[in-house]
């Protein structure tokens, strides 16, 4: 009887949760970036420059996470399908 070290249903469920989180993060990031852009028109001192630098660095990390997630979700779904196909051989 075929066995696998991963449950394909759990893998699919996690993949869907991860995709949903990434989609929401994209939406919220777009909203936050718009607000940050508007803030720059009224806040122009040295503290704003410092905050802007840190904000941009943080956004780079968030965007890298989103890109990585977008690459991993299809991989995880393909893996779940392969595991399911393997388990259904029996």
C-alpha positions as CSV (number, residue, x, y, z in Angstrom):
1,X,0.0,0.0,0.0
2,X,1.5,3.4,-1.0
3,X,2.4,5.8,1.7
4,X,3.4,9.5,1.7
5,X,5.0,11.7,4.3
6,X,2.5,14.5,3.6
7,X,-1.2,14.7,3.6
8,X,-2.3,16.2,0.3
9,X,-5.4,17.7,1.7
10,X,-3.5,19.5,4.4
11,X,-0.9,20.7,1.8
12,X,-3.7,22.1,-0.4
13,X,-5.4,23.7,2.5
14,X,-2.2,25.4,3.6
15,X,-1.5,26.5,0.0
16,X,-4.9,28.1,-0.2
17,X,-4.3,29.9,3.2
18,X,-0.9,31.1,2.0
19,X,-2.3,32.4,-1.3
20,X,-5.2,34.1,0.5
21,X,-2.7,35.7,3.0
22,X,-0.5,36.9,0.1
23,X,-3.4,38.4,-1.8
24,X,-4.6,40.3,1.3
25,X,-1.0,41.4,2.0
26,X,-0.8,42.8,-1.6
27,X,-4.0,44.7,-1.2
28,X,-3.1,46.1,2.2
29,X,0.4,47.0,1.0
30,X,-1.1,49.0,-1.9
31,X,-3.3,50.9,0.5
32,X,-0.5,51.5,2.9
33,X,1.8,52.7,0.1
34,X,-0.8,55.2,-1.1
35,X,-1.1,56.5,2.4
36,X,2.6,56.8,2.7
37,X,2.9,58.6,-0.5
38,X,0.3,61.2,0.6
39,X,2.1,61.5,3.9
40,X,5.2,62.6,2.1
41,X,3.5,65.7,0.8
42,X,2.9,67.0,4.3
43,X,5.7,65.5,6.4
44,X,9.1,66.7,5.1
45,X,11.5,66.9,8.0
46,X,14.5,64.7,8.9
47,X,12.4,62.2,10.8
48,X,10.4,61.6,7.7
49,X,13.5,60.8,5.7
50,X,14.6,58.3,8.4
51,X,11.1,56.8,8.5
52,X,10.9,56.7,4.7
53,X,14.2,54.8,4.5
54,X,13.0,52.2,7.1
55,X,9.6,51.9,5.5
56,X,11.1,51.3,2.1
57,X,13.4,48.6,3.5
58,X,10.5,46.9,5.2
59,X,8.4,47.0,2.0
60,X,11.3,45.3,0.2
61,X,11.2,42.5,2.7
62,X,7.4,42.2,2.4
63,X,7.5,42.3,-1.4
64,X,10.2,39.5,-1.4
65,X,7.9,37.4,0.9
66,X,5.0,38.0,-1.6
67,X,7.1,37.0,-4.5
68,X,8.4,33.9,-2.7
69,X,4.8,33.0,-1.8
70,X,3.6,33.4,-5.3
71,X,6.3,31.0,-6.5
72,X,5.7,28.4,-3.7
73,X,1.9,28.1,-3.9
74,X,1.9,26.5,-7.3
75,X,4.8,24.3,-6.3
76,X,2.9,23.1,-3.2
77,X,-0.3,22.5,-5.2
78,X,1.6,20.4,-7.8
79,X,3.2,18.5,-4.9
80,X,-0.2,17.8,-3.4
81,X,-1.5,16.6,-6.8
82,X,1.5,14.3,-7.2
83,X,1.1,12.8,-3.7
84,X,-2.6,12.3,-4.3
85,X,-1.9,10.6,-7.7
86,X,0.7,8.4,-6.0
87,X,-1.7,7.4,-3.1
88,X,-4.5,6.6,-5.6
89,X,-2.3,4.1,-7.4
90,X,-3.2,1.4,-4.9
